[in-house]
Amino acid sequence: MFSKVATSARLGFLLAPLALFGCSHTVTASDGTKVTVEPGAKIETTDSQGNTATVSGDGKKMTIKSSNGASEYVADNGTVKAHDSQGNTLEMGTGVSEADLGLPFYPGSTESKDSLKSATDKGTTVMSNRVTTDAAAKVVDFYTGKLGKPASSMTTDTMAMATWKSGKKAETLMVSKDGTSNKISVTVATTK
């Protein structure tokens, strides 16, 4: 759906210099796809079905919205938020709280920007990504103390993984070497 819009967005960047001089210009392709460049370096592309993609003047925000407004994807300065008309949602880079995760964070760890939350008609998924200098075994021991004995686990020289399952909830822990520290990824998936 948005492949033509994304392709036409590239055309918009070619027209962007016009916007610097206060000009507005629209180019329409033979298939009905339009690219409009407006003052302030706003670039909007519209495909033949009316789906749009807009890139703001600062280059840090992009919005893609369906013609009826039912679906929207917004990338803004390192975060992504999306939703559709069925109530499905996705948030990345917006931060995850302990309440969102339903588990405590590993003590002393710091948050990475790549955490996510999603909800669909089938359930929810929350993934917290954090960083620690502690050994992987210590992180696994911490979560084992909170969740009990894992249903499965595996450890190598560079990573450790453990999974727990209880009813409609599944927790997955992965600790992987990342330079001099360890990246902790805790995912909690709950089915309806």
N, C-alpha and C positions, 0 to 999 in steps of 0.2 A: 504494500500500500504506500509506504513512504519512500520507496526506492527512487521513484521519479522525483519526489520532492527533494530528497537528499542530493540527487544529481543536479537538479536545477539550482540548489543552494550554492553549488560551486560556481554556476554562472553569475549568481548574485555578487560574489566576491570580485568578479571581473568588472562588474558595474559599480562597485563600491566607491571608486574615486569620484563619481558624479555626485554622490551624497556629500562629499567634503565641500563642494561648491554650492550647496543648498539646492541642488536639483533633485527632482523626483523623476524616476524613469521606470517604465514597465516594458518588459519584453515578453511576448507570447509566442510559444512554440506551436507547431502545426497540430500537436495533439491536445492543445488547450492548456498546457502547463504554462504558468506565468511566474515571472520573477520581477519583483518590485523592489527598487532601492529608493529609500527616502532619506531626507536630511537627518543627520545624527547617526548615520551608518546603520539604520534599521534595514534589514533585508528580510523580505517575506516571499516565500515561494508557495504557490498553490497549484495542486494537480487538477486534472480534468474532473475529478469527483468532488472538489472543494476542500480537500484536506490541505492544511497549511503547516508550514514550519516557519518560525520567526526567530531571527538572531538579533539580539539587542545591540545597540551601539557600542557597548563596552566589550563585546566579544566574550563575556563570561556567562551569559544566559541564553538558552535556546528553548523555545517552546514548540512542541508539535501537538496540534489539536485536530481532531476529526471534524468534518464539516458540520456535524450536528452537536458538537461539543461534548459528546458522551465519553470520549477517550482523550486523555491528555498526558503528555510526557514533558516534564520540565527538567532541564539540566541547568543548574545555577551554581556557579562558583564551586564546583567539586561535589555537589549533591545532586541526586536524581530522585524525582518523585513522579510516579505514574499511577493512573487509575483508569478504570473503564466503566461502562454503564452497568455491568453486572456486580459492581462493588469490589472487584479485585484491585488490590493496591500493592505498590512496591515503593520502598524508600531505601536509598543507599547513601551512605556518607552523612546521614543526619544524626547519627549517634544512637546508641542503644542503652537503655537503663537496666539496672538489675531487675526492676519490676517488669520491664518488657521481656527480659530473658527468663525470669522466673528462677534464677539462680544467682548467687553472689559472684562478683568478679574475683579473679584470683588476686589475693592481697598484694599490693605494691605494683600491680601491672598498670600499664597506660594504654589508653584506647588508640586503635588505628582508625583511619578514616574510612575503611572499607567494610564497616558493619552494615547489616541490612535487616529490614523487616518486610514481610509480605503476608498478605491475607487473600485467600481465594475461597470459593464456595466449598472447597475440599478441606480447608484448614489453614493454619498459620505456620510461618517459619520465622524464627528470629535467629540471627547469627551475630555474635559478638566477636570481633577480632581485637586482640590486645597483644602487648609486648611485655616480656619479662626477661630478666637476666638469670632467673632461677633455672635449675635443671628440669628437663621434661618430666622426669620421674616424680619430682616434688609437686609439679602441677597436677599430674595424674593422681597422686596420693590425696591432694586437696579435694578434688572432685569425687574421688572414691569415698572419702569421708562424708560428703554431702549426699551422694546418690546410691551408695552401697556398691557391692561387687559388680563390675561391668559384665554385660552379657558377652562381650568379646573385647579383646585388646591385643595390641601388637606394639612392639618396641624395636627400633633399629638404632644405629649410631646417630642418625640425624633427625629422627622423628618418633613420636609416640602417638598412638590412637586408641581410643576406648569408646564403646557404645553402651548405652543403657536403654531399656525399653520397659515401659510400664503402662498398660492399657493403651490409650490412644496417643500417648506421648513418647517420643524418642529423643534422646540426647546423644550428641556425638561430640567428642573432644578430639582435637588434633593439635599437637604441639610440634612445631617444625623449626629446625635451626635456621636462623636468619642472621648471618654474620656472627657477631659476638652475643646476640640475644636469641631468644626463642619467641616465635609467633604462636599465640594461643588462639585457636578458633573453636568456639563453643556454639553449636547449633542445636536449637530446640524446635522440633517439629511436632505439631499437634494436629491430629486429624479430627474431623467432625463426626 
